[in-house]
Amino acid sequence: MTIAERLDGKRICIVAGSGGVGKTTTSAALAMGLAAQGRKVAVVTIDPAKRLATALGLEQLGNEPHLVDPAVFAEAGLEMRGELWAMMLDAKRTFDELIERLAPDEETRREILDNRIYQELSGAVAGTQEFTAIAKLYELDRDGRYDVVILDTPPSRNALDFLDAPDRLTGFFEGRALKMFLAPTGLAAKVVGRSTGVVFGVLKRVTGVDLLQDLSVFFRALGGIIDGFRERASGVKALLGDPGTTFLIVTSPQREPVEEAIFFHGKLRDARMPFGALIVNRVTPCAQDDEVDVDALTDELSDDLGGALAGKVARTYAEAQALAHRDQRAIIRLEQALGVSDPILIPQLEGDVHDIGGLLGVHRHLFASDEERARLLDEAAGVA
């Protein structure tokens, strides 16, 4: 089954995996392939290294989707029948935009956005980056302009933060500390009214900053948007489990990424989130099942290459086959742990994927049929 068939009927595709396994390039190649088939696709990354922009031939990406010129794909030999839009998430800006939408009036909006407490807090609240990533998906999905939205996520070691981000943000706004500031009663009122007043009074004299006033204005203004925040968090959480949403797990065959892929899949299963496919990237293809006899291969090659060169070639080939067998064992472990029998395997490609040509190499394997993909893997392994 091709990746396009697996994503049939899906509006949201969340690409997850550990760092350094090719999530960004996989997301870009996936978006490119779906757009080439005639769909209007937006791909969202949070990668500050600008790998997505570079691969798509762009100088930079902003916090709103930018249409990639179809001419850049035509030059590489790919006809773009649809549209590919790309953006790099600015978590702080997205959080600000959410406040702007939820604020009941202009005065409240300005009181929050201009407040020094908010300006520090909006970039520091646990789960903010993960929440804003999903909130941007929610916004793009509700907008209705795109057939598919693809999110390149943070490394999966933050899987729990990512999946729990809506609850974590809601928990913050419903927390006891926040409620104490919004409506202190009893002992809390005395603490806020006396002890903090003395401390903040000293700070004001020393620094000139009226921190107590900033806190008072911030929490008073915040009280007017909490209900809206709860509603948005609920909508964002529902989007993660929606039938139109699917998660793709990208990994490489190395031990740590494999274990993280298994961990993340377990979190998806526990949270009852939809899982679409496993993509194993940078696989070393295997030309034969048996271990290589280096001495025998050296003897076989000696007449054509000479003894010294034949030995080097034989050892290099044996090392490549050892890596290939290691990768095969990793793939079997993934299949058993995740309960999948048809992972999408992408071989180690020559060079780093940093441009449209490199993306086309990944795209070629992603969108191949099972038979075509097997043939491509054989070609990569040097099997005639």
N, C-alpha and C positions, 0 to 999 in steps of 0.2 A: 504494500500500500504506500503511495507517495505521501509526502508531507502535506501536499495540497488537499488530498482526500481526507487525511486525518483532521485537517482544520476546516473542513466543509461545515458551514453553518456557524462557525465561531466568529464572534465580533472582537473578543479580547484574547490576546495571546501573551502570557507572562513567561518570559524566558529566565530561568533560574539556574544557579550553579555556583560553584566556588570561583574564587578569583583566578584569572590566568588560564581559563579553559576555552576561551574563544566565544564567550556569550555575546559580546558586542558585535563581532563579525558575523556570528550565526544569526543574530537578530536582524542585522542589516541585509544579509543574503536572503533571509526568509522574507523580509519586507519587499526586497527587490523582486524576488520571484513571484510573489502574489500580485504585485503591481504589474509585472510584465504580462500576467495572465488576464489583466483587464480590471483589477480591483483598485479602489482608492484606499491607500494604506498610509497610516502614520506610524512611524517608529520613534519611540521615546527612549533616551538613554540618560543615565545620571553620571556617566563616566567623565570625570573632569579632564582626563588625558586627551580628549577630543579625537579619539580613534574613529568614532562614527563619522564625524565631519571630514576627517582626512580620507577615510575609505571612500566616501561619496564625492570626493573632489571639491569639498566646500572649505572655505577659510574658517568659518565658525558657525555655530548654531545657537539660537536663542531659546527663550522660554515659550515660544509659540511655534507651531509647525511651519517649516519652510519647504516650499516645493523644490524638489531636486530637478534640475533641467534634464528632460529626457534625452537631450543631445549627448550627454556624457555617457549614457548607456548605448546609444546608437553607435558612437565611436568605437565602443568595445564589442559591437556585433549583437547587442541585445535590443530587440524591439520592445518599447515600453507602451503597451496598449492601455494601461491604466495610469495612475499617478502615485508617485512616492513622495511623501512628506516626512521630514525629519526634524527633531528638536532635541535639545539637551536640557533636562529639567534643572531649574533653579529653585531649590527647595524653599529658600527664604521668600522669593518673589511669589511662588505659588501659595505659600501660607498667607502672605499679605493679600493676595487676590481673594482668597477664601474669606478673610476678615472683611474685605470690601463688600463682598456679596452678602454676607450675613448681617452686617451692621444695619440696624433699623433706620438710621439717618446719617447725614453727613457729619454732624457733630460727634456722634459716637465713633464713627469711622476714624476721624482725625484724632480723637482722644486716644484711641488704641494705637494706631499706626505711628503717631508722633511720640508716644510714651517711651521713655528710656527703659522701663522695666520690660515692656513688650519687645522692644528691639533686641534686648539680650535674650529674653526667654524664647522667642520664636525660633531661634537657631539652636537652642540648647535642650528643649523638651525631648525626653526619650521617645524615640519613635517618630519624630517630626519628618525626617527624610523619607522614611518608609511610608508614612501616612500621606505625605504630599505627593509621592509617586502614584499611589493608588487614587488619590483625590484627582490628580491630573487625568488619569485614565477615566475616572467617573465623568469628569467634565467633557472630555473628548467624545466619550460614548454618548452622553446625553445630547451633545451638540448635533449628532446625526450626520455629520458631513463625511464620515469615513466608514468604509465597509469593514475594515479591520484596524485595530490599534494594537501595536506590539510594544511591550515594555521590556527593556533590558534592565534587570534588577541589580541591587547591590549583591555582593558575595553571599552565598547561602549560609555562611556561619551566622548571619543575621536573620536566618529564616524565621525564628520565633518572633523577633521584633517585627518583621515584615507582615507575617500572618496575623499577629496580634495588634498591629498598629492602631486600627480603629478603636479597639477596646482600651488600649493604653491611653490614647488621647481622651477618650470619654472618661476614663478613670481619673485622669488628671483634673478635668473640669468638674468632676463630682467628688473629688477628694476632700478629706476633712480639713486639710490645711487651707485650701481655697475657700471652703465654706466658712472657716473661721474669719477670714478676711472680709468675705462678703457680708456675713451676718453674725458677728461675734456675740456670744451670750455668756453669762455667768463668769467663771474664772477667765475664760478666753478673752472676754471683753475687757477685764481688768488688766490682763497681760498686754493686750494690744494697746489699751488706752494709757497705761502708765509706763511700764518697763520699756516698751519699744519707743514710746514718745520721748523718753529721756535719751536713749541711744541715738535715735534719729536727730534729736535736737543738737547733740554734740556733733554728729556728722555734718549737719547743715552749717554749723559755725565754722568747722574746720575746712570743709570742701566747698561750701556755697551751694550744695545740691540738696534740695528739699526732697529726700528720698521718701519720707512718709507721705508727702503730698502726691508724689509720683505713684506710690503704691495705692493710695486711696482712689485716685482718678482711674488708674488701670483696672482695679478690681470692680469699681462701680460700673465702668463702661463694659467690662467683660460680662457682668451679670446680664446684660441685655442681649447677648448673643449665644448664651450657653444652650438654650433650647435648639437654636438653629444648628449649633455644632453637633449636638446629639443626633439630630435628624440626618445631617450630612454623614456623620460617622456610621450611622445605621445603613445608609444607602451605599456607602463605600464597602462596608462589610458584606452586604448582600451581593454586590457586584462580583466579589471574589468567588462566591459559591454559585453564581448564575450559570445556567446551562450554556449560555453563549460565551462563557469564559473557559479557557483551558490553560494549564501549566505545562510547559516543556522544560525538561531537566537536561541541561548540557553538562557533560563531564569529559574528562580525558581519562585514559586508562591507568594513570598513576594512583598509588594507594590512597593518598589523602583526598583528592577529588572524588574518588570512588566512594569512600566512606561518607563524605559530605553529601553526595548524591543520595546515598541510601538513607542518611539522616533526614534530608529534606523531604524525600518521598514519604518517610514515616510521618513527618509533621503534616504533610498534605492529607495523608490517609486519616490521621487522628482528627484533623479539622474538617474532614469530609469535603475537601476541595477537589475540583476536577483535574485529573492528570491525563495529558494528551499523548506524550511520546518521550522516549529517552533518546538523546543524541550523544553518541560517543565520538568525540573529536580527537584528531591527531593520533589515529590508530596506526600502528606499524603493521602493514599487511604481511601475511605469511605465505611464502612460496611453497612450503612443504610441511607435512605434519610431523615428520621424524626430526630428531636432533641431528645437527650437521656433524659429520665426521671430518674434522679439520685436516687430519693427515691424509685421508683418502682423497679429499677434494684438492688438496695441494698437489698430490701426485697426478691427479687427473688434469690439472691446469698447467703443470710444469712444462710440458712440451711446447705449449703455445706462449707462455708468459715467462718462463724461466723460474728457477726454484725460489729465489727471494721474493719476487713480485707475486708469484702464485701463493706463497704462504701468507702474505699480507692480504691478498684478495680473499683467501679462504677464511682467515680470521675475522675480517670485516663482515663477510657474509654470515658467518656463524653468530657474531654479535647481533646482527640485525634480526636473524631468526630467533635468537634468544629473547630479544625485545618483543618480537611478534608473538611468541608463545606466552610471554608474561601478559601481553595485552589480551590475548585470547582468554587466559584465566580470569583476568579482571572483568571481561565482558560476561563470562559465564556467571561470575559472582553477582554482577549487577542484574542479570536476567533472573537469577534465582531469588535475590533479595527483593526485587521490585515486582516480580511476577510477570515479566514481559518476555516475549519470545521473538520480537521483531524490532530491536533497537536500530536506529539509523546510524550507520558507521561512516565516518568521514576520515580518510587517511591523512597522514602527515603530508602536507603539501609543501612544495619547494618554496622556500623563502617565507617571509612574514606577510600576512594579508594586510596590505596597507592602501590598496586602491581598488578601482572597479574590476580590474583583471583578477585580482586575488579573490574578490567577492564572487566573481563568476565561477571560480574554481570550487568554492564552498557550495554555491547555488547548484552547480552541476550534480553534486552528490545528493544534496537535500531533496531536489525535485525529481530525481531519477526513480524509476520503478524498482521493485525488488530485484528483478532480473538485470536491469541496467546497472544498478548499484553493485551487484555482485561482480559483473563484468569489469566495472571501473576499479574495484578493489583488486581483482586479479591482474589488471593492467599495471596498477601501482606496485604490486608485488613482483612484477616481471614474469607473470605466468602467461604463456602464449595462448 
